[in-house]
């Protein structure tokens, strides 16, 4: 897939970079609307059951969240050899000592230009009480910027954190972030969810991440990999990025949705790697106004702008756009298929494509219901492949 040839005007800054690991800021380049999907249908729940900090989850008590949850948040130190060191955050998810964090905290991906990515030579985890123990890398997922490491619970007692669901998060929800910004261990910041369902660049790949959580809770370098909590003290995201013109926290941070992280974790624990389904299309939203303007018979859907060659979409016969017209300041690709359903899932936006494909496995043949040129209904059988690195 080829990234779009324009740069976002703001800077997406990696939060976990410190020391000689030069990943303080990235210019945001987005792959054009292609789905970022995981193949697992079912996801194992976290080992720890949620412990409500308020009976209905309505009362927000940051002090109680910090007192209960901070022992499960750790500071991570990764030695990348000649490429320097990185410091970030992480949190314990099970009694075996498994820890979730960001891939950019424990790999050299930020220093790699097209070559293979390597994990840190050594990784240490520091607990809230100051004890530091060695950790091993279980695996990483560059597409969603998630990694799993593990400490031996014999060396230090572990306090797993309960995982919530990012799919139920709404704008205005109070949140708390715990991590180690600028190596200041076990720091708490609070705010609200300022937006949901954001599509952001994966800072460790050329693809995009769907359903990211935007927050105004102050997060900075070193917070990467730390948990974002809801009012009941459940983890709903992994703090990963800030968007800034200066490289500092300016009230716009993004967290990887915990539903995405949980799916990645299940595969990492099982096989050490994550497999993503792949279609090979670039799509854009169709709104009722655009549908009326161009005579589409469906008011919403995902319009195929481009079909990549030698991909499942190309082999199945999906069609991309053949011309471009401007409507209300938006460049609309015309002549291609309008996707309105994948399997049994209705498609009303480009982002829905990734969610729908996530319900299926690599190798499955899935019916794509499309409107050819926005009008003629067709069913195209697409056999999903594994996304190329």
N, C-alpha and C positions, 0 to 999 in steps of 0.2 A: 504494500500500500504506500502511496506517495503522500507525504504531508502537504497541507495547503501551503501555497507559496506566499503567505503573508504572515506577519508577526503581530501578535496581540500587543496593544500599546502599553500594557502593564507588565510587571515582572512577576513570575510565579517563583517564589523563593523556597528552596528546600530548607525545612526547619531543622533537620537533624545534623547539619554539617557544622563541624567545629574543627579547630586545629588546622592541620595541613590539608585536609580534604576540601578542595576548593569547589564546593557546591553551594555557595551562598545564594546564588540567584541564577535563574534560567529565564530566557525569553520564551514566552508561551507559544509554541507552535502546535496546532491541533491537526490531527489526522481527520480528514473531511468526513465526519459523521459516521464512520464505520463502527460497527458494534464492538463493544468490549464485553465478552460473555464468558461464563464458566459453565462447564458441562454437567455438574452434579445436579440431580433432581432433588435429592433429599440431603439435609445437612444435620450432622450431629449437634445436639445442643451442648452448651458448655457444661462442664462437670458440676460447677457450682450453681445452686438454685438461687434466684434473686431473693435478696433480703430487703423488704420494703423499708425505706427510711421514713415514709409517711404512709398512712393507711390507704389513701386514694391516689398517691403520687402527685397531689395538687400542691402541697406545701413544699417549698424549696428551701432547704437548710444546708447551705454549703459547708458549714462547720461540721455537721453530722456526716455528710458525704466524705469529707476529708478524714475525719476520725476513723470511719469505718473502712474506707477504701484505700487510703494511701499506703498501707503496708503491702498491698498487692501491686504497687507501681514501682518500677525500678529504673535506674540509670544504666545505660549501656555504653561501654567503651570498646571500640573496635580498632584493632591495629591492622592497617592495610599495608604494612611493610614500607617499601620505598614511596608509596603514594600517601603516606601520612596516617593520621588518626581521625576517627570520627567519634562524636558523642551524641547520643540521642536518648530516647526514653522507650519504655516498653511496659507491658503489664502481663501478669500471670493469669493463665486461663484454665489450668487444671492441676490436680494434685501431683502429677508427674513432673512438674516444674517447667511445662511448656509456656513460652512467652511470645506474645505477638508484638511486632514492631514494624517499621517500614523497611523495605528492601534497601533503600538508599543509605540506611544507617549501618548495615553490616556487609555491604558489597562495595566494589570499586566502580559501580556502574557510571557514576558521574565523571569518572576519569577515563572511561572507555569510549572510543570512537569507532564503533562498528565491529570491534573485536569481541572475543568471549569475555563474559563477566565473571569475576572471581570473588569468592567470599573472603572476609577478613581472615588474616592469619591467626589471630587470637581475638577472643571476645571475652570481656569480663562484665559481670552484672553486679551492681551495687544496690543493696537494699536500703530502706529508709533508715535502719539503725546503723548504717555505715559499713556493715560487713560486705566484703567483695568476694565473689566466687567466680570460677571460670564457667564459661558456657560453650556449648557446641551449636553449630548452625544446622537446623533441620532441613531448611530449604528456603527458597525465595520465589516470589511471583513478580516479575518485572512489569507485567501488564497492569496490575493493580497496585504496585508498590507496597506489597505486603511480604513480610518474612516471619519465619518462626525459628526461635532458638530454644535451647533447653538447658536448665541447670539441674544438678543432682539435688533433690530435696533432702538428702541425707546431710549435705553440706550446710544447708540453711532451710529453716521452715518456710513453707510457701503459703500464700494467702490468695487463692484464686478469686478472680472477680467475675460476677455474673454478667452474661452478655444479654443485652436487650435486642430489640428489632429496630433497624433503621427505617423500615417501611412504614412504621406508624408515627414517625416523628413529624411534627407540624411546625410551621413558622410561629415564633413566639415562645416556644418551649424553653424554659430556663435550662441552662447547661453549666457544667463545671468541667474544667480541664486540669489534670494533674500531670506534671512532668518536670523536666529539669532544664528550663531555658537558661542559656548561657552557663550551663553546668551548675546552676543553683538548684540542688536536689529538692525534690518533693515540694514544688511550688504549686499553689492553687490559683486559678483565675476563673472568673465566672462571667456569664453573659447570657445571650439567648440565641436560639437558632434563627438566623436572619434570612435564610432561604433553604429550600430543599430541592431535590431532583436536579442539581446542577451537573452539567457535563464539564469535566475538567481534564486537562492534559495529565497523563501519567508521566511524572518526571523521570521515570525509569524506562520508558518505551516511547514509540511514536504513535501510540494509540490513546484513546480517551477512556475515562472512567465515568460511568453513569451513576446517577443518584447520589452524588457527593453532597455532604451537609455543609452549608455555609454558616459560619458563626462569627459573632463579634466579640467572643471571649478572647482576651489578649493571649496570643500564642506567638512564640519567637523561636529563634534558632536554639535547638536543643530539646524543644517540645516534640519533635518528630517521633512518631511511634507511641506516644502517650495516649491514654484513653480520654474520650469525651463522654461524660456521664449525663444521664437525664436526672430528673428530680428524685427518682427512686434509687439512684446509685447504680444503675445498670449501664454498661458500656454500649453506646450507640454509634461510636465511630473511632477511628484512629487519626489523631491530628497529624497532618502531612504537609500542608502547604500554607503559605501566606501569599496574597496577591498585593503587590506594593510597587510604588514607583521609586522607593528609597531603599528597599531591602529590609525595612523594619516593619514590625507589626503596626498596621494602620486600621484595624477594625474589620478586615476581611480575611478570614482564615477558612480553610477547607479541611474536612475530615473524610477519610475513606469510610464509606458506610459499613457498619459491622456485618451486615448480611453478606456483602461481598467478601469481607475478610474471613468470615466464618466458612464460606465455601472454599476459599483458598486454603485455609487451615486444614480442613478435612482431607484435602488431597495431599498437602505437604506432609502431614503426619503419616498418611498411608503410603505414599510413593516418593516423597521428596521433591516432587514437581507438580505443576498445575497445567492441565490441558484445557485449552479454550476452543470452542467451536468457532467456525469461520465461514462466512458466506462470500465476501469479496465485493461488497457494494458500498458506494457512498450515497447517502440519502439526505433528503431535506424535508422539513415539515410542510404539510399542506394544511392551510386554514380555510374556514368557510369562505372568506373573502377571496382568497386565491382560487379556490375551487370554482366559485362563480365567475371570476374573471376569465378563466381559461376553459370553462365548460366541462370540468371534471364532474362525474356523476356521483362521487362520494365527497362529502364536505371535509373530511379529514383523512390523513394517511401519511405514508412515508414515500415520497417521490424519489425514484432511483435516478440519481444524477449521473452516476458512472458505474460501469461494471468492469472490474479489473480482469485482465486477461488470465487465462489458465487458472480459474478459481471455480468453486462450486456454482456460483451464480452464472458464470459464463458457460460452463458445461451444461447447465440446466436450461439455458436459453432466456434468462432474465435480460431485459433490455434497459439500457441507460439512455440518457438524454441525447438529443441530436442537435438541439439549438438552445439558445439562452435568450430570455426576455426579461425586462425589468418591470416589476410591479410594486408600487409603493416603496421604492428604494431598495427592493430585494431582487437579487438576480435569481430567476427561476429557470431551472433546466427543464425543457419540454421535449416530448417525444418518447420518453421512457415509461416504464411501468410504474403504476401507483400501487404500492403494497397496502392492502387493507386487512389482511389476516395472515397469520403464520400458525399452522396447525389449528388449534382451537382458540388462539389468542387474537382478539381484535387489535389492529394496529391503527393508532390515531396520531402518531408522531414518529419522528426518526428515532428517538430514544426508545420507543416501544420495541423496535426491531431487536435491540440487544437484550431486552428483558425477555422477549419471546424465545429467542434462540437459546437463552440460558436454561430454558426448561428442557432442553434436548441434549443428546450426547453426540460426540463426534462419530460420524459414520451413519447416523440416522438419516432416513429420507423423509423430508418434511414437506407438506403441501404449502406453497405460498400462493395465496389468493391475491391476484393483481387485477387492476384495470389497465389494459393496454392503451397507452396514450390517454389515460384517464377516463376511458369510456367502455371498452369491451372487456367483459369479465373473463379471466383465464385462470386456470389452476396449473402452477408450475411446480413440479416435484424437484426439490433441491436436496442433494445428499451432502450433509455437512462434513467439512474436513477440519483438520486441526490447524489453528492459526500459525502461520510462519513466525519465527522469532524476529 
